[in-house]
Every structure is written in C-alpha cells, then in structure tokens.
Amino acid sequence: MFIKTHRKVIIGASVLATVGLALVTGATHSWGGYHWARTANPFTLKLGDNVSGAWDSYLGTSSADWSESAVLDTTIVAGGTDPRRCKPTLGRVEVCNSKYGKNGWLGIAGIYVKGGHITQGYVKVNDTYFNTAKYNTPAWRNLVLCQEVGHTLGLDHQDEDFYNSPLGTCMDYSLDPTLNQHPNQHDYDMLETIYAHLDSMTTIKASAISGKHADVDPSDPKEWGKELRKSKDGKASLFERDLGKGHKLFTFVFWAK
C-alpha cells in the first residue's frame, strides 16, 4: 500500500503546547467509523465548486489543508448542483454557499452512508450570517468551511464546548476562530486511523444522484431526521435520517452564537 509523504502543518503551536495538547492527544473523533470506500491510499476526493467568488479562496485553503493528509487528497472540480438546493452527487462532495435565511446555522455538512461507507456528501455555508460584520472575516470563513469539509471525510469534532481553550483545529468549537482555522496533527492522525484498511470496492466514482435520495432537501431541517446529539450549549448538532434499504443521511450543524 502506497502512502504519500505527510507534509506536517504546524498550526497554533502556542496553543498545542498547553493543556490543549493533552486533550487532543488521547481523543478519538472519527464520525462513527464512516469512510469513503477505496482500493488504494492515497485516494482523491472531488469537491464540487458551487461557491461564489467570495468563497473561492477559502475552498482552496480547505482543499489544500485536508490534502496534507497522508491518506487522501482533495481536488476542486466544477460544481454539479444548484447552490440553493445543494443536492449531492454520488462519489463526491458538493460545496455550496447561498443566503439560506435566518435559521440559526452558519454551516451544515451531510454524508449519505450505506454499510459504513460514505457514498456522497455536501457542505453548505450560510451567507445570511457570513454577510454580517461578526462573521464576515477570514477566520470565521476558514473555520466553518474547514470543519464542514472535515465532516465529509469522516471526522467528528474534537471538542464541542465553545468556552474551552482553542485546540488549534477547525474541528473544535470556539467563540474566537483565530486559532482554529485549519486541521491539526491529530486530525491527520485520525484520518490515517480511519483509512488504515482498504476496501474491495470504491464509492468515489461520481454519477448522477437518482431515486429517493434525490428528493431529500438538505435546506429543510424537517428532512434532517432524528436528533442524535446536542453540543455543550444545548443545541442539536447531529441528526440521522433513515432513507431505507440500508441508506442513511447524517447531518452536522454548526450553529451561530
């Protein structure tokens, strides 16, 4: 099995040198073990570019950051959906932005799963909030987009307490995003654990979505399914919807504060 050289990124070193490092080192933040099926490492995951010019550089940063992983690369390709609806495409992740309204969330990420394997995913960032003075900053845009893309790779949060010290990773909740704009070493280590084994088939071949899954509207919270978990602030952060015949949709929600 070929593993590319891991170019380590040192981010937030002053934070990682504190007690935050101890918290990160022993943590496991795989999202239920869900992963993209593939027959070799490193594999390449396509990110469909359905974002406006205001988000292009941040999508580029997130793609480059996650491609630092030893087991995967991400590549940005032409978008395959309407940004407002952001319907997924089999074998890839569609990334979208639009004014989704004052619904409380900054970003959401969804993965469609069958038999433990991710078959498609989507990321949505809400310009209703990102066009405001509070959230229209490079730090907030980097944090939220990086985190949502991380979810589509199979990662959970490292921490869900907004009031803890920043862990130096975008997979952390924080009131101040400055130190949490990029993945950290533990994220890359977790990806190596998730993708340590190979599969006999692949789910990273793109084709048009069809059937019942095409009728799911990720914009509508009523379609997210049942609540599985709340974050430390009491808001529901993870949902599951059973789509039948072994297919499920999991949705992570990043709420505005």
C-alpha positions as CSV (number, residue, x, y, z in Angstrom):
1,M,0.0,0.0,0.0
2,F,1.5,3.3,-1.1
3,I,1.3,6.2,1.4
4,K,2.4,9.6,0.3
5,T,4.8,11.6,2.4
6,H,3.0,13.6,5.0
7,R,3.9,17.2,5.0
8,K,3.1,18.2,8.5
9,V,1.5,21.6,9.2
10,I,2.2,23.4,12.4
11,I,-0.7,25.5,13.4
12,G,-1.4,27.3,16.7
13,A,1.8,26.0,18.2
14,S,1.4,28.1,21.3
15,V,-2.0,26.5,22.0
16,L,-0.8,23.0,21.3
17,A,2.0,23.4,23.8
18,T,-0.5,23.9,26.6
19,V,-3.0,21.6,28.2
20,G,-4.9,21.6,25.0
21,L,-2.4,19.1,23.6
22,A,-3.2,16.6,26.3
23,L,-6.9,16.9,25.5
24,V,-6.2,16.3,21.8
25,T,-3.7,13.5,22.0
26,G,-5.9,10.9,23.6
27,A,-9.1,11.9,21.8
28,T,-10.9,9.9,19.1
29,H,-13.0,11.9,16.8
30,S,-14.0,9.5,14.0
31,W,-17.5,10.1,12.8
32,G,-18.9,6.6,13.6
33,G,-16.2,5.0,11.6
34,Y,-17.8,6.1,8.3
35,H,-15.4,6.4,5.5
36,W,-15.2,6.6,1.7
37,A,-14.6,3.1,0.3
38,R,-11.5,2.9,-1.9
39,T,-9.0,0.3,-3.0
40,A,-5.7,2.2,-2.5
41,N,-4.2,5.1,-0.5
42,P,-3.8,7.9,-1.0
43,F,-7.2,8.4,-2.8
44,T,-8.6,11.6,-4.3
45,L,-11.9,13.0,-3.3
46,K,-13.6,15.6,-5.6
47,L,-15.0,18.8,-4.1
48,G,-17.7,20.3,-6.4
49,D,-17.2,24.1,-6.5
50,N,-20.7,25.6,-6.2
51,V,-19.5,28.7,-4.3
52,S,-19.3,32.3,-5.3
53,G,-16.1,34.3,-5.7
54,A,-16.3,35.4,-2.0
55,W,-15.7,31.8,-1.0
56,D,-13.3,30.5,-3.7
57,S,-10.1,31.2,-1.8
58,Y,-11.5,29.6,1.4
59,L,-12.5,26.5,-0.5
60,G,-9.0,26.4,-2.0
61,T,-7.5,26.7,1.5
62,S,-9.7,23.9,2.9
63,S,-8.9,21.6,0.0
64,A,-5.1,22.3,0.4
65,D,-5.3,21.8,4.2
66,W,-7.1,18.4,4.1
67,S,-4.8,17.3,1.2
68,E,-1.9,17.5,3.7
69,S,-3.2,14.1,4.9
70,A,-1.1,11.1,4.2
71,V,-4.1,9.0,3.1
72,L,-6.1,11.4,0.9
73,D,-6.1,14.3,-1.5
74,T,-9.0,16.6,-2.3
75,T,-9.3,18.3,-5.7
76,I,-11.7,21.1,-6.6
77,V,-13.9,20.4,-9.7
78,A,-16.8,22.2,-11.4
79,G,-19.9,22.2,-9.3
80,G,-22.7,19.8,-10.1
81,T,-25.7,21.4,-8.4
82,D,-27.7,24.5,-7.7
83,P,-26.1,26.2,-4.7
84,R,-29.5,27.0,-3.2
85,R,-30.6,23.3,-3.1
86,C,-27.1,21.8,-3.0
87,K,-28.2,18.3,-4.0
88,P,-25.4,15.8,-3.6
89,T,-23.7,13.8,-6.4
90,L,-22.6,10.2,-5.9
91,G,-18.9,9.7,-5.3
92,R,-18.0,13.3,-4.3
93,V,-18.8,16.3,-2.1
94,E,-20.7,19.3,-3.3
95,V,-19.8,22.6,-1.6
96,C,-22.3,25.4,-1.7
97,N,-23.0,28.9,-0.4
98,S,-26.1,31.0,-0.5
99,K,-28.4,33.1,1.6
100,Y,-30.2,30.3,3.3
101,G,-32.0,32.6,5.8
102,K,-32.0,33.4,9.5
103,N,-32.3,29.8,10.5
104,G,-29.6,29.9,13.1
105,W,-26.9,27.9,11.4
106,L,-23.6,29.0,9.9
107,G,-22.8,25.8,8.1
108,I,-24.1,22.2,7.7
109,A,-22.4,19.1,6.4
110,G,-24.2,15.9,5.3
111,I,-23.0,12.4,4.4
112,Y,-25.0,9.7,2.8
113,V,-24.0,6.3,4.1
114,K,-24.6,2.7,3.2
115,G,-22.9,-0.2,5.1
116,G,-20.4,2.0,6.8
117,H,-19.3,3.7,3.6
118,I,-19.8,7.3,2.6
119,T,-21.4,7.4,-0.9
120,Q,-21.9,11.2,-1.3
121,G,-21.7,14.4,0.7
122,Y,-22.5,18.1,0.8
123,V,-21.4,21.2,2.6
124,K,-23.4,24.4,2.9
125,V,-22.3,27.8,4.3
126,N,-25.0,30.4,5.1
127,D,-24.3,33.8,3.6
128,T,-27.2,35.3,5.6
129,Y,-24.7,35.2,8.5
130,F,-21.4,35.5,6.7
131,N,-22.5,38.8,5.2
132,T,-22.7,40.3,8.6
133,A,-19.9,42.1,10.3
134,K,-19.5,39.5,13.0
135,Y,-18.9,36.5,10.7
136,N,-17.6,38.2,7.5
137,T,-14.0,37.5,8.5
138,P,-11.3,35.2,7.0
139,A,-11.1,33.4,10.4
140,W,-14.8,32.5,10.6
141,R,-14.9,31.5,7.0
142,N,-11.9,29.3,7.3
143,L,-13.1,27.7,10.5
144,V,-16.6,26.8,9.3
145,L,-15.7,25.6,5.8
146,C,-12.7,23.6,7.0
147,Q,-14.9,21.9,9.7
148,E,-17.7,21.0,7.3
149,V,-15.4,19.6,4.7
150,G,-13.7,17.6,7.6
151,H,-17.0,16.1,8.4
152,T,-17.4,14.8,4.9
153,L,-14.1,12.9,5.3
154,G,-15.4,11.0,8.3
155,L,-14.3,13.3,11.1
156,D,-16.3,14.3,14.2
157,H,-15.5,17.3,16.4
158,Q,-12.5,17.2,18.7
159,D,-14.4,19.4,21.2
160,E,-18.0,20.9,21.4
161,D,-17.5,23.4,24.2
162,F,-17.4,27.0,22.8
163,Y,-15.9,28.2,26.1
164,N,-12.9,25.8,26.3
165,S,-9.4,27.0,25.2
166,P,-9.0,26.6,21.4
167,L,-7.4,23.3,20.4
168,G,-5.7,24.7,17.3
169,T,-8.0,22.8,14.9
170,C,-11.0,23.6,12.8
171,M,-12.7,20.5,14.2
172,D,-13.1,22.5,17.5
173,Y,-15.9,24.8,18.6
174,S,-14.7,28.2,19.7
175,L,-16.0,31.7,20.3
176,D,-12.8,33.1,18.8
177,P,-11.9,31.3,15.5
178,T,-8.5,32.8,15.1
179,L,-6.5,29.8,16.3
180,N,-9.0,27.2,14.9
181,Q,-8.8,27.9,11.1
182,H,-7.1,24.7,9.9
183,P,-6.7,21.0,10.8
184,N,-4.1,20.0,13.3
185,Q,-1.8,16.9,13.6
186,H,-4.4,14.9,15.5
187,D,-6.9,15.4,12.6
188,Y,-4.4,13.9,10.2
189,D,-3.6,11.1,12.6
190,M,-7.3,10.3,12.9
191,L,-7.7,10.2,9.2
192,E,-4.8,7.7,9.0
193,T,-6.6,5.5,11.5
194,I,-10.0,5.8,9.7
195,Y,-8.4,4.9,6.4
196,A,-5.9,2.3,7.6
197,H,-7.7,-0.6,5.9
198,L,-8.5,-0.8,2.2
199,D,-11.8,-1.9,0.7
200,S,-12.7,-4.3,-2.1
201,M,-14.7,-1.7,-3.9
202,T,-14.9,2.1,-4.2
203,T,-17.5,4.8,-3.5
204,I,-15.5,7.7,-5.1
205,K,-16.8,7.2,-8.6
206,A,-19.2,10.1,-9.5
207,S,-22.5,9.6,-11.2
208,A,-25.9,11.4,-11.1
209,I,-28.0,11.0,-8.0
210,S,-31.3,9.4,-8.6
211,G,-34.3,7.8,-6.8
212,K,-35.5,8.5,-3.3
213,H,-32.3,10.3,-2.2
214,A,-32.8,13.0,-4.9
215,D,-36.0,14.1,-3.1
216,V,-34.1,15.0,0.2
217,D,-33.8,18.7,0.6
218,P,-30.8,19.5,2.9
219,S,-32.0,23.0,3.4
220,D,-35.1,21.9,5.3
221,P,-34.4,20.9,8.9
222,K,-37.5,18.7,8.9
223,E,-35.6,16.4,6.5
224,W,-32.6,16.0,8.8
225,G,-34.3,13.2,10.7
226,K,-34.0,12.5,14.4
227,E,-31.7,14.3,16.8
228,L,-28.7,12.2,17.9
229,R,-26.7,14.6,19.9
230,K,-26.5,18.1,21.5
231,S,-23.4,20.2,21.8
232,K,-22.4,21.7,25.1
233,D,-24.6,24.8,24.5
234,G,-27.7,22.5,24.4
235,K,-28.3,22.8,20.6
236,A,-28.8,19.8,18.5
237,S,-25.7,19.2,16.5
238,L,-26.1,15.8,14.8
239,F,-29.1,14.3,13.1
240,E,-29.8,11.0,11.4
241,R,-32.4,10.1,8.8
242,D,-33.1,6.6,7.7
243,L,-33.6,6.5,3.9
244,G,-34.4,2.8,3.7
245,K,-32.7,-0.2,2.2
246,G,-29.6,0.4,4.3
247,H,-29.1,4.1,3.3
248,K,-28.8,6.8,5.9
249,L,-28.2,10.5,5.9
250,F,-26.2,12.1,8.8
251,T,-26.2,15.9,9.2
252,F,-23.9,18.0,11.3
253,V,-25.0,21.6,12.1
254,F,-22.7,24.5,13.1
255,W,-24.9,27.0,14.9
256,A,-24.3,30.7,15.1
257,K,-23.6,32.1,18.6
